[in-house]
């Protein structure tokens, strides 16, 4: 099932420092130059930060992000079903925004 990046766009809203661009085969969202989430046809990518992703990895449909065979600490991938669940999507997105807000801008 294809996921519309508009869901994330609507939830993130119009905020200073927000940018959106094509990356990773979908749409990526950045805050002050820091990538925090992305929408793809197979689900979403979420940046939670090292040590902040354990709770998300315990959810069905959420797995560790891999770059080739390399584990990307602090990044998770969520299936289309998780992306389609308004409550889970919002919880993941809120956590990603909270983490990225703590980072210095680029």
Secondary structure as UniProt FT lines:
FT   HELIX           6..12
FT   TURN            16..17
FT   STRAND          18..23
FT   TURN            24..25
FT   STRAND          26..31
FT   TURN            32..33
FT   STRAND          34..40
FT   TURN            41..42
FT   STRAND          43..47
FT   TURN            50..51
FT   HELIX           54..57
FT   TURN            60..61
FT   STRAND          62..67
FT   TURN            68..69
FT   STRAND          70..79
FT   HELIX           80..84
FT   HELIX           86..101
//
